[in-house]
Amino acid sequence: MDISGANRQPENVMSGMFEGSTRTASYPDLNRQISTSTTSRPHPLNVKPGGNQLLGDPEPSSGKATKSQLLGYLDILPESLLLELLSYVESADTLRSLAHTSRIMYAYLYDEEIWRRLYFRQSSVSNGNLELKWRGSWRKTLLQINTEALVTVHRNQLCSDVIYRPFQCSQIDYERLFHKIIVEEEKYHKDALEGVLGILPEGRIQRFQENEMHIERFRNQWTNKPFILVNNDANRWPQWDLDTLAERFSDVKFRQELAQWDLSHYVQYARTNKDELPLYLFDCSSDAMKELRKEYKAPAIFQEDLFKVWEQEGKPCCRPDYAWIIMGPARTGSTFHKDPNYTSAWNTALVGRKIWIMFPPDILPPGVGIDGEESEVTAPVGIAEWVISGFFNDSLKVPGCQVAVTFPGECMYVPSGWWHSVINIDESVALTQNFVPQQLLANGLFFLKNKREQISGFYPAKVCEAIGDFLQNQRSDENEDEDMDKIRNYLIQFEKLDEALKQEDCGEITEDKLTAMPIFELYKKFLIASGHGLELTKALQKLQVLEENERAKRLQNMPPKHSDKWEKLTELTCFTFNFDNSDSDED
């Protein structure tokens, strides 16, 4: 029996009207719920969900030891604490020896997360040079073995959600779970390619042909709403997949979260790993990416980017990283977040389908928590468990939620401040860039001025180099204002900063080490120097309105919160009970 999370069923979704065209289509309002009671193959060691304990332990007369007997005094420890203690063991050989003390210990030490932690600890000690051939799992890789005879537990001898749940999440089949949505979205995709726009169900994201979304239309109607660009030109975007990229850049190191592996190594991992949440390649600075950036162009409407002032030609560049190549197997993705520094983004799928779940800035996604300033975002579960636990179904009930599937060649626009989570249905390669469109400059300025502790991606050494160059090219009468005083004071503090911290991301430097960078003040100066004074003047007027609205909210004690409908949903909690009645009882 598997006691899952809340399995709430969404209401029928009413249809809504989007911007139309001369050719229209009426789409059926399909039932977009998913079944969260997933089924998967049995656990390879015959571990059962925790609810199976209600069925009772093996009878003593069977001659099979109980879990308590096999663990001895360690049985008094909560499972989560036992696994945490085991994760501090520093030797793979020691873990292997512990695993062979009993069937139960073997099952606990079959957990991939323990071996994954050990891998990265050892990799850190070796400065990232842990050269071990990937052998299909973290356990096999560290033990340098290709095969092993598995030691299974007897029926109901180990009923553990702590062990079973990660395995269940690692088996999730998003194509099956999201089948109805994928079918529906595929129709919208094909219609958009044919120039058909029509009535979409509420909560779905409109598509446009790329040549139809001109800059004025974008500025006046769509900068604050997500949309998808499609293109009939098969050569519009690079024809890259994991194999072609691995052939070109086999020995080039790419960044994959905690790892930095050769691409050939990562491809082996991507296709054979057993992780609950596989490593996601998210690279902006490899030698390959520097070359790949020359092989594509952003859509014309996204080339208007007021963050470009941080990287003027011939000037020191201090712009945060903004152009990325993303690769990963099915089941990779990102949990709910807003893009850094309140930038907008575009994301083009080159290979594979992605499902997007998006919320406006003032609506918290179900299952996500924040502090008052949104400086800390907490989500108690990973992507798979978020879906399995019913939060996806709950999201469909929340007004404002937007859901879509992007297909290869489609480009998603993510407005600044929007919450979004992305799940790869298939093996995936994508391109993404962050930028600041003219109409949202005020939003970015508000963030840089009032959320200084949340600014990230700027490095003190690079910023101060840019400041020095800027000061050398200014007339003395232009340097006498409050903004310049803050900029100069920062230069003085920078000189006192530890050399290591000068090369650190400002998002990682606490205020007791260095006061917040004058990014807001410097941004204004750079905009004026780059000929964007008029846009800045208009944005500063909007900024005053945004700040007045924010003060009014604070006076009314109205911090960002979940929608009222979500609050009502969480008043009732129901559980689904799924039984695993497998009678497998191998010795």
Disulfide bonds with the S-S distance in Angstrom:
none
